[in-house]
Amino acid sequence: CIGLLPQAFYISIERSGRHTPLDITVKSFRPFSQWGTWTLPTERIRSLTWIVRDQEDVYPFYRMFSGPTWSTLRRLDTSLDKCKTPWDEDPSLFSSPHAPRLRRWNSKSFFVPLRGPSLTKVTFTDVFPRVEDLMLLFRNAPNLERFEMNNSGLMIGDDEDFLSYNNHRVHLPRLRAFKMECPEMSGDE
């Protein structure tokens, strides 16, 4: 730990040099609105762990995450702790982030159909993506080897949407393990 956000954030980044890869962990204990204005140097982040604990922070987190290209990101751990996700309400508000070098993504209660052509392992817990968004994630992750979805489910739109996505195949030649645990899934979800 080189500093506590937000006070030491910019000082720590500045001292690390312009090209040093960054491993960042953010566990917010107070809303981002109290932090003032700041941005992450996404072009330098190698690993990111982000735990959102306040409902007020959910939209800023989604906007921050879905905007830029994460060109050096290799590992991502995300969690929305007891927060309601905006993705299901209006996914058009967010663009799919691009993380060309991302290899591992672990997420609790957070989902966006990111574009990760190098993704090899994905583990979701308590996520409920739309079928079409999960299919988009698969299409954008041709190197996926392991996929796990625990205590989760799929949001299925009307019958036409489901049938149209059901007819599109996704080719995942390296997939070795696929686990989907959807304990409360019914035809209405």
C-alpha positions as CSV (number, residue, x, y, z in Angstrom):
1,C,0.0,0.0,0.0
2,I,1.6,3.3,-1.1
3,G,-1.2,5.6,0.0
4,L,-4.9,6.0,0.9
5,L,-7.2,7.4,-1.7
6,P,-7.9,10.2,-2.4
7,Q,-5.3,12.1,-0.5
8,A,-2.2,10.2,-1.6
9,F,-3.5,9.0,-5.0
10,Y,-1.9,11.6,-7.3
11,I,1.3,11.8,-5.3
12,S,1.7,8.0,-5.4
13,I,1.0,7.9,-9.2
14,E,3.5,10.7,-9.8
15,R,6.2,9.0,-7.8
16,S,5.8,5.7,-9.6
17,G,7.0,7.2,-12.9
18,R,5.3,7.4,-16.3
19,H,5.6,3.8,-17.4
20,T,5.5,1.7,-14.2
21,P,2.6,-0.8,-14.3
22,L,0.2,-0.2,-11.5
23,D,-1.7,-2.7,-9.3
24,I,-4.6,-0.8,-7.7
25,T,-7.1,-1.8,-5.0
26,V,-10.0,0.5,-4.2
27,K,-12.3,-0.3,-1.3
28,S,-14.5,2.8,-0.9
29,F,-15.7,3.5,2.6
30,R,-17.2,6.8,1.7
31,P,-18.9,8.0,-1.5
32,F,-16.7,9.1,-4.4
33,S,-18.5,12.4,-4.4
34,Q,-16.6,13.2,-1.2
35,W,-13.3,12.5,-3.0
36,G,-13.4,15.4,-5.4
37,T,-12.5,14.9,-9.1
38,W,-9.9,12.3,-10.1
39,T,-9.2,9.9,-12.9
40,L,-7.4,6.6,-13.1
41,P,-4.4,6.2,-15.4
42,T,-6.1,3.3,-17.3
43,E,-3.2,3.0,-19.7
44,R,-0.9,1.8,-16.8
45,I,-3.1,-0.4,-14.7
46,R,-2.0,-4.0,-14.7
47,S,-4.4,-5.2,-12.0
48,L,-7.5,-3.6,-10.5
49,T,-9.5,-4.6,-7.5
50,W,-12.5,-2.4,-6.9
51,I,-15.2,-2.9,-4.2
52,V,-18.1,-0.5,-4.3
53,R,-19.9,-0.3,-1.0
54,D,-22.2,2.7,-1.4
55,Q,-25.2,2.9,-3.7
56,E,-24.2,6.5,-4.5
57,D,-21.0,5.2,-6.2
58,V,-22.5,2.7,-8.5
59,Y,-23.2,5.0,-11.5
60,P,-19.8,6.8,-11.3
61,F,-18.1,3.4,-11.1
62,Y,-20.0,2.1,-14.2
63,R,-19.2,5.2,-16.1
64,M,-15.5,5.1,-15.1
65,F,-15.2,1.5,-15.9
66,S,-17.1,1.4,-19.2
67,G,-15.4,4.4,-20.8
68,P,-11.7,3.9,-21.7
69,T,-9.6,1.2,-23.2
70,W,-7.7,-0.7,-20.4
71,S,-4.7,-1.4,-22.6
72,T,-2.4,-3.0,-19.9
73,L,-5.1,-4.5,-17.6
74,R,-4.4,-8.2,-17.0
75,R,-6.4,-9.0,-13.9
76,L,-9.7,-7.5,-12.7
77,D,-11.6,-8.1,-9.5
78,T,-14.9,-6.2,-9.1
79,S,-17.6,-6.3,-6.5
80,L,-20.7,-4.3,-5.8
81,D,-21.3,-4.9,-2.1
82,K,-25.1,-4.7,-1.3
83,C,-25.6,-2.3,-4.2
84,K,-28.3,-2.3,-6.9
85,T,-26.8,-2.4,-10.4
86,P,-27.9,0.0,-13.1
87,W,-26.9,-2.3,-16.0
88,D,-30.3,-4.0,-16.1
89,E,-32.2,-0.8,-16.0
90,D,-30.5,0.9,-19.0
91,P,-27.4,-0.8,-20.5
92,S,-27.3,1.8,-23.3
93,L,-25.9,4.3,-20.7
94,F,-22.6,2.3,-20.7
95,S,-20.3,1.3,-23.5
96,S,-18.5,-2.1,-23.4
97,P,-15.0,-1.5,-22.1
98,H,-12.1,-2.9,-24.1
99,A,-9.3,-4.7,-22.2
100,P,-7.2,-6.4,-24.9
101,R,-4.7,-8.0,-22.4
102,L,-7.1,-8.9,-19.6
103,R,-6.7,-12.6,-18.7
104,R,-8.7,-13.1,-15.5
105,W,-11.9,-11.5,-14.3
106,N,-13.6,-12.3,-11.0
107,S,-16.7,-10.4,-10.2
108,K,-19.4,-10.2,-7.6
109,S,-22.7,-8.5,-8.5
110,F,-21.1,-6.6,-11.4
111,F,-21.4,-7.3,-15.1
112,V,-20.7,-5.5,-18.3
113,P,-20.1,-7.3,-21.6
114,L,-16.5,-6.2,-21.9
115,R,-14.3,-6.9,-24.9
116,G,-11.4,-9.1,-23.7
117,P,-9.9,-11.1,-26.5
118,S,-7.2,-12.4,-24.1
119,L,-9.6,-13.5,-21.4
120,T,-8.9,-17.1,-20.2
121,K,-10.8,-17.2,-16.9
122,V,-14.0,-15.6,-15.8
123,T,-15.7,-16.2,-12.5
124,F,-19.1,-14.5,-11.7
125,T,-21.0,-14.6,-8.4
126,D,-24.5,-13.1,-8.0
127,V,-24.7,-11.7,-11.5
128,F,-27.8,-11.6,-13.7
129,P,-26.8,-10.5,-17.2
130,R,-29.1,-10.5,-20.2
131,V,-28.5,-13.5,-22.5
132,E,-27.4,-11.2,-25.3
133,D,-24.8,-9.5,-23.1
134,L,-23.3,-12.8,-22.0
135,M,-23.2,-14.0,-25.6
136,L,-21.4,-10.8,-26.5
137,L,-18.9,-11.4,-23.8
138,F,-18.3,-14.9,-25.1
139,R,-17.9,-13.7,-28.7
140,N,-15.3,-11.1,-27.5
141,A,-13.3,-13.7,-25.6
142,P,-12.2,-16.4,-28.1
143,N,-9.4,-17.6,-25.8
144,L,-11.7,-18.4,-22.8
145,E,-10.6,-21.6,-21.1
146,R,-12.7,-21.5,-17.8
147,F,-16.1,-19.9,-17.2
148,E,-17.9,-20.1,-13.9
149,M,-21.1,-18.5,-12.8
150,N,-22.2,-19.0,-9.2
151,N,-25.5,-18.2,-7.5
152,S,-26.5,-16.3,-10.7
153,G,-29.0,-16.3,-13.5
154,L,-29.7,-15.0,-17.0
155,M,-32.2,-12.3,-17.9
156,I,-34.2,-13.5,-20.8
157,G,-36.2,-10.9,-22.8
158,D,-39.1,-11.8,-25.0
159,D,-39.2,-15.1,-26.9
160,E,-38.0,-13.5,-30.1
161,D,-34.8,-12.2,-28.5
162,F,-34.1,-15.5,-26.9
163,L,-34.6,-17.5,-30.1
164,S,-32.5,-15.1,-32.1
165,Y,-29.5,-15.5,-29.7
166,N,-30.1,-19.2,-29.3
167,N,-29.5,-19.6,-33.0
168,H,-26.1,-17.9,-33.0
169,R,-23.3,-20.1,-32.1
170,V,-20.2,-18.9,-30.3
171,H,-16.9,-20.7,-31.0
172,L,-14.7,-21.1,-27.9
173,P,-12.1,-23.7,-29.0
174,R,-10.0,-23.4,-25.8
175,L,-12.9,-23.8,-23.3
176,R,-12.0,-26.6,-20.8
177,A,-14.4,-25.9,-18.0
178,F,-17.9,-24.4,-17.9
179,K,-20.0,-24.2,-14.8
180,M,-23.3,-22.3,-14.4
181,E,-25.1,-22.4,-11.1
182,C,-28.5,-20.7,-11.4
183,P,-30.5,-21.8,-8.4
184,E,-33.5,-19.6,-8.8
185,M,-33.8,-19.4,-12.6
186,S,-37.2,-19.8,-14.0
187,G,-38.8,-19.0,-17.3
188,D,-39.6,-15.4,-16.2
189,E,-36.0,-14.5,-15.6
